[in-house]
Amino acid sequence: MYRHIKDYEIKYVDVDAFDIIKASALLGIMQESACLSADELGFGYAEIQPKNLGFILANWFVDLLRPVKLGEVLQIHTWPLKPKHLVFLRDFEFYVGGEKVGAASARWCMIDVKNFKFVPVSANFKDGFFDGYNTERSIEFSSWKIADCGEKIYSHSRRIGFSDYDHYFHANNTKYADYVTDAFSAEEICGKFIKSLQISYVKQCKAGETLEIFKTRGEDGYYYVDGKVGEELRVQFKVLLNEI
C-alpha cells in the first residue's frame, strides 16, 4: 500500500538546548512530508492553488517512544486515509535506523482561500478518487477534543508577526509548537522530552494579535495549555513530558 517515505537529517537548527528535536521542527518535517505526498498523489499546492483551494491543519496528535536527537536521520512515513466530508486524515510513522520511534496523526480541512470557508471533499475530488488508498492506521487515536482541565495560570504572551505567516497569511501551524514549549522553563524540560503532543486549532491568528498562553497540570500528569486572544480561545494543547 502507498506510503511516502523520506529521510531527514536532524540538524543544529532543529534541536533545543539539550540536543533533542524541537516540537516545531518535528511538525515542520511532518508538514513537508505531507505536502510532498500530496504532490505525488495529485492534490498538492500546485494543483489546488489555481482553484483557490487550500489545506489547513485542524489537529495534530504526536506520540514519541523516545527523543529524537541531533545527528540522527529521521525517516518519515506518511499516507492519507480516505476523507470524510470535510476531514482529511493523514497518518505518520517515525523511524531511526529501522527502529520505530513514534507515530502521529493529523486532521486537515480543505478551504476556499478567498473567504477562508471550509469546502467538502466533493468540491475537488470525484467519487472513487481515494479508492485503493492505504487503510492502515499508524496509531489508534480518535480523541480529538481536548477536555477543559479547570483553571489555568497565565504563562506568557506572544505577539504574532509576519515571520509567523505561511502562504495563507496566518500563523503557520508549526509555530504554535514553539509558543507552547515556551510555557515550560529550562528546569522543567531538563532531563525530559515531549512524549505526547496534541494540538487543536480553534481559530487562526493574524499578525499584530497577541496570543496569551495559560497552563495547568492535570491529575493525569498531562499539561493543558490554552492560547487566547483577549477572551477568545484560539488554540489548545495537551502535553506529556517523560523522563529521558
VEXFI-187489 format. One line per 8 residues: number of its first residue (from 0); their letters; for each residue x, y, z of C-alpha. Coordinates in nm, 3 decimals, padded with zeros to 5 digits, always signed. Each point is the difference from the previous one (the first is absolute). Layout:
NUM = A = X Y Z  ... .
//
This chain:
0 = MYRHIKDY = +00.000 +00.000 +00.000  +00.106 +00.359 -00.065  +00.239 +00.177 +00.237  +00.209 +00.308 -00.061  +00.343 -00.059 +00.160  +00.270 +00.262 +00.048  +00.313 +00.033 +00.215  +00.081 +00.318 +00.193 .
8 = EIKYVDVD = +00.333 +00.058 +00.173  -00.061 +00.175 +00.332  +00.215 +00.314 -00.010  +00.112 +00.257 +00.256  -00.288 +00.234 -00.085  -00.249 -00.282 +00.066  +00.092 -00.068 +00.363  -00.038 +00.169 +00.337 .
16 = AFDIIKAS = +00.263 +00.080 +00.263  +00.013 -00.371 +00.092  +00.057 -00.118 -00.360  -00.353 -00.146 -00.026  -00.216 +00.080 -00.300  -00.230 +00.295 +00.060  -00.372 -00.066 -00.032  -00.025 +00.273 -00.263 .
24 = ALLGIMQE = +00.279 -00.161 -00.204  -00.172 -00.338 +00.012  -00.331 +00.150 -00.110  +00.183 +00.185 -00.277  +00.152 -00.324 -00.128  -00.339 -00.170 +00.015  -00.163 +00.287 -00.186  +00.269 -00.020 -00.267 .
32 = SACLSADE = -00.055 -00.375 -00.047  -00.378 +00.050 -00.010  +00.037 +00.262 -00.273  +00.238 -00.216 -00.203  -00.240 -00.292 +00.031  -00.292 +00.213 -00.118  +00.213 +00.111 -00.298  +00.062 -00.366 -00.088 .
40 = LGFGYAEI = -00.368 -00.085 +00.022  -00.122 +00.289 -00.212  -00.156 +00.236 +00.253  +00.299 +00.208 +00.108  +00.032 +00.377 +00.020  +00.077 +00.043 -00.372  -00.317 -00.189 -00.095  -00.249 +00.157 +00.239 .
48 = QPKNLGFI = +00.134 +00.357 +00.035  -00.127 +00.106 -00.348  -00.348 -00.114 +00.112  +00.019 +00.229 +00.304  +00.009 -00.305 +00.225  +00.238 -00.083 +00.280  +00.054 -00.227 +00.301  +00.025 +00.111 +00.362 .
56 = LANWFVDL = +00.075 -00.202 +00.313  -00.282 -00.058 +00.246  +00.182 -00.236 +00.240  +00.333 -00.170 +00.067  +00.065 -00.300 +00.222  +00.361 -00.115 +00.041  +00.126 -00.282 +00.221  +00.373 -00.069 +00.033 .
64 = LRPVKLGE = +00.150 -00.317 +00.145  +00.330 +00.175 +00.068  +00.163 +00.337 -00.073  +00.142 +00.064 -00.347  +00.345 +00.152 +00.026  +00.250 +00.215 -00.186  +00.175 -00.182 -00.285  -00.254 -00.281 -00.028 .
72 = VLQIHTWP = -00.170 -00.068 -00.332  -00.375 +00.003 +00.052  -00.196 -00.190 -00.261  -00.358 +00.118 -00.040  -00.269 -00.227 -00.142  -00.331 +00.163 -00.084  -00.320 -00.083 -00.182  -00.351 +00.146 -00.023 .
80 = LKPKHLVF = -00.313 -00.186 +00.103  -00.324 +00.020 -00.195  -00.155 +00.339 +00.094  -00.346 +00.050 +00.144  -00.202 +00.304 -00.110  +00.219 +00.280 +00.143  +00.284 -00.190 +00.169  +00.316 -00.135 -00.160 .
88 = LRDFEFYV = +00.181 -00.236 +00.236  +00.372 -00.065 -00.046  +00.220 -00.237 +00.202  +00.375 -00.007 +00.062  +00.262 -00.239 +00.134  +00.353 +00.095 +00.110  +00.310 -00.219 -00.030  +00.369 +00.041 +00.088 .
96 = GGEKVGAA = +00.224 -00.268 -00.147  -00.289 -00.244 -00.029  -00.116 +00.065 +00.358  -00.353 +00.131 +00.028  +00.019 +00.307 +00.222  -00.352 +00.139 -00.026  -00.321 +00.054 -00.189  -00.243 +00.280 -00.066 .
104 = SARWCMID = -00.328 +00.094 -00.157  -00.137 +00.327 -00.135  -00.334 +00.134 -00.111  -00.006 +00.245 -00.291  -00.286 +00.196 -00.152  -00.033 +00.143 -00.350  -00.085 +00.369 -00.023  -00.098 +00.259 -00.256 .
112 = VKNFKFVP = +00.296 +00.235 +00.042  -00.200 +00.305 -00.116  -00.245 -00.011 +00.289  +00.178 -00.252 +00.226  -00.307 -00.223 +00.022  +00.008 -00.378 +00.015  -00.093 -00.186 -00.316  -00.100 -00.369 -00.024 .
120 = VSANFKDG = +00.214 -00.271 -00.155  -00.242 -00.013 -00.294  +00.099 +00.356 -00.099  +00.324 -00.128 -00.153  -00.003 -00.381 -00.004  -00.215 -00.233 -00.205  -00.158 -00.312 +00.147  +00.255 -00.279 +00.016 .
128 = FFDGYNTE = +00.307 +00.229 -00.002  +00.115 -00.142 +00.333  -00.095 -00.362 -00.067  +00.298 -00.228 +00.056  +00.170 +00.234 +00.246  +00.181 -00.144 +00.300  -00.250 -00.077 +00.277  +00.266 -00.088 +00.259 .
136 = RSIEFSSW = +00.019 +00.224 +00.307  +00.334 +00.101 +00.147  -00.159 +00.045 +00.341  -00.346 -00.061 +00.142  -00.109 +00.346 +00.098  -00.334 +00.178 -00.037  -00.032 +00.222 +00.310  +00.049 +00.325 -00.184 .
144 = KIADCGEK = -00.183 +00.222 +00.247  +00.219 +00.126 +00.284  -00.195 +00.007 +00.324  -00.013 +00.307 +00.220  +00.225 -00.068 +00.299  -00.104 +00.281 +00.231  +00.159 +00.335 +00.068  +00.333 +00.070 -00.171 .
152 = IYSHSRRI = +00.274 +00.235 +00.111  +00.134 +00.275 -00.229  +00.340 -00.096 -00.143  +00.103 +00.252 -00.264  -00.113 +00.183 -00.311  +00.117 -00.002 -00.360  -00.065 +00.273 -00.254  -00.066 -00.154 -00.341 .
160 = GFSDYDHY = +00.220 +00.148 -00.274  +00.056 -00.038 -00.371  +00.275 -00.257 +00.061  -00.268 -00.233 +00.142  -00.200 +00.007 -00.324  -00.041 -00.268 -00.265  -00.142 +00.055 -00.347  -00.353 +00.027 +00.141 .
168 = FHANNTKY = +00.101 +00.311 +00.196  -00.056 -00.146 +00.345  +00.235 -00.149 +00.258  +00.122 -00.333 -00.134  -00.107 -00.304 +00.202  +00.360 -00.092 +00.086  +00.060 +00.336 +00.173  -00.246 -00.085 +00.277 .
176 = ADYVTDAF = +00.226 -00.282 +00.117  +00.259 +00.262 +00.095  -00.264 +00.207 +00.177  -00.099 -00.294 +00.222  +00.360 -00.110 +00.059  +00.072 +00.347 +00.136  -00.252 -00.070 +00.276  +00.266 -00.228 +00.154 .
184 = SAEEICGK = +00.323 +00.112 +00.163  +00.337 -00.158 -00.076  -00.015 -00.154 +00.349  -00.336 -00.163 -00.073  +00.125 -00.140 -00.331  +00.346 -00.113 +00.117  +00.027 -00.380 -00.002  -00.335 -00.034 -00.177 .
192 = FIKSLQIS = -00.142 +00.003 -00.349  -00.343 +00.065 -00.149  -00.140 -00.351 -00.013  -00.347 +00.096 -00.119  -00.128 +00.318 -00.162  -00.357 +00.070 -00.103  -00.101 +00.329 -00.162  -00.347 +00.121 -00.088 .
200 = YVKQCKAG = -00.015 +00.311 -00.219  -00.318 +00.193 +00.079  +00.049 +00.320 -00.200  +00.287 +00.150 -00.200  +00.230 +00.264 +00.146  +00.098 +00.307 -00.201  +00.298 +00.236 +00.013  -00.043 +00.269 +00.262 .
208 = ETLEIFKT = -00.206 -00.217 +00.232  +00.137 -00.103 +00.339  -00.047 -00.362 +00.098  -00.007 -00.051 +00.377  +00.099 -00.344 +00.129  -00.152 -00.163 +00.312  +00.116 -00.331 +00.149  -00.097 -00.253 +00.265 .
216 = RGEDGYYY = +00.094 -00.358 +00.082  -00.282 -00.252 +00.024  -00.033 -00.285 +00.245  +00.080 -00.234 -00.290  +00.353 +00.146 -00.026  -00.068 +00.183 -00.327  +00.044 +00.373 -00.040  -00.299 +00.185 -00.143 .
224 = VDGKVGEE = +00.076 +00.326 -00.174  -00.230 +00.258 -00.159  +00.089 +00.280 -00.238  -00.238 +00.296 +00.000  -00.032 +00.337 -00.168  -00.189 +00.204 +00.255  -00.271 -00.235 +00.125  -00.017 -00.192 -00.328 .
232 = LRVQFKVL = +00.148 -00.350 -00.004  +00.223 -00.051 -00.305  +00.196 -00.320 +00.071  +00.017 -00.283 +00.256  +00.283 -00.233 +00.093  +00.036 -00.321 +00.197  +00.360 -00.086 +00.083  +00.168 -00.291 +00.178 .
240 = LNEI = +00.364 +00.023 +00.111  +00.190 -00.325 +00.060  +00.336 -00.068 +00.158  +00.277 -00.069 -00.253 .
//
